[in-house]
């Protein structure tokens, strides 16, 4: 009997230490679902980014058409136009990614994180960055740290992809290269850029859902400034 009482006493002590009897409130989860109040913040920049990526895709398709018709000089002239469109869009996307990184500390609740898979990418720049991300993501347990890691991945991959795209375009234009290898790389770069943009917009939705009303007001102002800056950049002196 004494031994049984000792076991009961030890069990009660362990129960209290481990809080096994306490009812814990589940931490609120932040998903990517937009509330009605969030849409006016999300929609303007999402529409602008989606419009620009569509224009970029059409321009690159025209360049591929000129290449297929053996009009190589014209093909690389169109690619030069695509480079300008890519850089304007990339500046807007990187600006949004930087803003999301600054917004993350004010996000409330646990974040639902959609992992980025290396198998979805085709370019070497993205494959290398995402492979490192997949490894590091496995050793982080805090949702905010994992989300911060994802934002760093999106930023670094966007910068690396922009660099490789510009380099390939300069080399191709200088030599009027019509080889399938180079043009396949351009196709891969656009494919991966489109994926990075989609992941960035999904991350934006997720963070919006976890902001207080005061933080949303500040974020709306920052988004508006980002859009206005992007509009000014898109108007070159030759267009005026």
C-alpha positions in Angstrom: 0.0 0.0 0.0 2.8 2.4 0.9 4.4 1.7 -2.5 1.2 2.4 -4.3 0.7 5.7 -2.5 4.3 6.7 -3.4 3.6 5.9 -7.1 0.4 7.9 -7.0 2.2 10.9 -5.4 5.0 10.7 -8.0 2.4 10.5 -10.8 0.6 13.6 -9.5 3.8 15.5 -9.2 4.8 14.6 -12.7 1.3 15.5 -14.0 1.6 19.0 -12.5 5.2 19.5 -13.8 4.3 18.5 -17.3 0.9 20.3 -17.2 -0.8 17.1 -18.4 -4.0 18.0 -16.7 -4.3 21.6 -18.0 -6.4 22.5 -20.9 -4.3 24.5 -23.3 -5.9 26.9 -25.7 -4.7 26.1 -29.2 -2.6 28.9 -30.8 -4.5 30.7 -33.6 -3.3 29.7 -37.0 -2.7 32.1 -39.7 -3.7 30.8 -43.1 -3.5 32.3 -46.5 -7.3 33.2 -46.6 -8.0 36.8 -47.1 -10.4 38.6 -44.9 -12.7 41.1 -46.5 -10.7 44.0 -45.0 -7.5 42.7 -46.5 -8.5 42.5 -50.1 -8.0 46.3 -50.8 -4.4 45.9 -49.7 -3.7 42.7 -51.5 -5.5 43.2 -54.8 -3.8 46.3 -56.3 -0.3 45.0 -56.0 -1.3 41.4 -57.0 -3.1 42.7 -60.1 0.0 44.8 -61.0 2.4 41.9 -60.6 0.1 39.5 -62.5 -0.3 42.0 -65.3 3.4 42.6 -65.6 4.3 38.8 -65.6 1.7 38.3 -68.3 3.2 41.0 -70.5 6.7 39.6 -69.9 5.5 36.1 -70.9 3.9 37.5 -74.1 7.1 39.4 -75.0 9.3 36.3 -74.5 6.9 34.2 -76.6 7.3 36.8 -79.4 11.1 36.5 -79.1 10.8 32.7 -79.4 8.6 33.1 -82.5 11.2 35.3 -84.1 13.9 32.8 -83.3 11.8 30.0 -84.8 11.4 32.0 -88.0 15.2 32.4 -88.2 15.0 36.2 -87.6 17.7 36.1 -85.0 18.5 39.8 -84.9 14.8 40.6 -84.3 14.5 37.8 -81.7 17.3 39.3 -79.6 15.9 42.8 -80.1 12.6 41.6 -78.5 14.6 39.8 -75.8 16.1 43.2 -75.0 12.6 44.6 -74.4 11.9 41.6 -72.2 14.9 42.4 -70.0 13.6 45.8 -69.2 10.2 44.4 -68.3 11.8 41.7 -66.2 13.9 44.2 -64.3 10.9 46.4 -63.5 8.9 43.5 -62.3 11.8 42.0 -60.3 12.2 45.3 -58.5 8.5 45.3 -57.5 8.7 41.7 -56.4 11.9 42.1 -54.4 10.4 45.3 -52.8 7.3 43.2 -51.7 9.5 40.5 -50.4 11.5 43.0 -48.3 8.3 44.5 -47.0 7.0 41.1 -46.0 10.3 40.4 -44.1 9.7 43.7 -42.1 6.1 42.8 -41.5 6.7 39.3 -40.2 7.6 40.3 -36.6 4.2 42.0 -36.1 2.3 38.9 -37.4 0.0 37.3 -34.7 -0.5 33.6 -34.2 1.1 30.5 -35.7 1.9 30.6 -39.4 0.8 27.9 -41.7 3.7 27.5 -44.0 3.6 26.1 -47.5 6.9 24.5 -48.2 8.7 25.2 -51.5 9.8 22.0 -53.3 13.0 21.9 -55.3 11.4 19.5 -57.9 9.2 22.3 -59.1 12.1 24.4 -60.4 14.2 24.1 -63.6 17.0 26.7 -63.4 20.3 26.0 -61.6 20.1 29.2 -59.5 16.7 28.2 -58.0 17.5 24.5 -57.6 20.6 25.3 -55.6 18.8 27.9 -53.4 15.7 25.7 -52.8 17.8 22.6 -52.0 19.6 24.6 -49.2 16.2 25.9 -48.0 14.7 22.4 -47.8 17.6 21.2 -45.7 17.4 24.2 -43.3 13.6 24.0 -43.0 13.9 20.6 -41.5 15.9 21.8 -38.5 13.7 24.8 -37.6 10.6 24.4 -35.4 9.4 28.0 -34.9 6.8 28.9 -37.5 8.1 32.5 -37.7 11.7 31.3 -38.2 10.6 28.9 -40.9 8.6 31.6 -42.6 11.5 34.0 -42.4 13.7 31.3 -44.0 11.2 31.0 -46.8 11.2 34.8 -47.4 15.0 34.8 -47.5 14.8 32.0 -50.1 12.4 33.9 -52.3 14.5 37.1 -52.1 17.9 35.3 -52.8 16.4 33.2 -55.6 14.8 36.2 -57.2 18.1 38.1 -57.1 20.1 35.2 -58.5 17.6 34.5 -61.2 17.6 38.1 -62.3 21.4 38.0 -62.5 21.5 34.8 -64.6 18.7 36.0 -66.9 20.5 39.3 -67.7 23.8 37.5 -68.2 22.3 35.0 -70.6 20.5 37.8 -72.6 23.7 39.9 -72.9 25.6 36.9 -74.2 22.9 35.8 -76.6 22.4 39.3 -78.0 26.1 39.8 -78.5 26.5 36.6 -80.4 22.9 36.3 -81.8 23.0 32.7 -80.4 20.2 30.6 -81.7 21.1 27.4 -79.9 18.4 25.4 -78.1 20.5 25.3 -75.0 20.5 29.1 -74.4 16.8 29.5 -75.4 15.8 26.7 -73.1 17.6 28.5 -70.3 15.5 31.6 -71.0 12.4 29.5 -70.8 13.5 27.9 -67.5 14.3 31.4 -66.0 10.8 32.6 -66.8 9.2 29.5 -65.5 11.0 29.8 -62.2 10.4 33.6 -61.9 6.7 32.9 -62.3 6.8 30.3 -59.5 8.7 32.7 -57.2 6.1 35.4 -57.8 3.3 33.0 -57.0 5.0 31.9 -53.8 5.6 35.6 -52.8 1.9 36.4 -53.3 0.9 33.4 -51.2 3.2 34.6 -48.5 1.7 38.0 -48.7 -1.8 36.5 -48.2 -0.6 34.6 -45.2 0.9 37.6 -43.4 -2.1 39.8 -44.2 -4.3 37.4 -42.3 -2.3 37.8 -39.1 -2.1 41.6 -38.9 -3.8 43.9 -36.4 -5.9 46.8 -37.8 -3.2 49.2 -37.0 -0.5 47.1 -38.7 -2.8 46.8 -41.8 -3.0 50.5 -42.1 0.7 50.9 -42.0 1.1 48.0 -44.5 -1.4 49.6 -46.9 0.6 52.8 -46.9 3.8 50.9 -47.6 2.2 48.9 -50.4 0.9 52.2 -52.0 4.4 53.7 -51.9 5.8 50.5 -53.5 3.3 50.7 -56.3 4.0 54.4 -56.9 7.7 53.8 -57.0 7.2 51.0 -59.5 5.1 53.2 -61.7 7.9 55.9 -61.7 10.5 53.3 -62.5 8.5 51.9 -65.4 8.4 55.3 -67.1 11.8 55.9 -68.7 13.0 59.3 -70.0 12.6 58.1 -73.6 8.9 57.4 -72.9 8.1 60.9 -71.7 
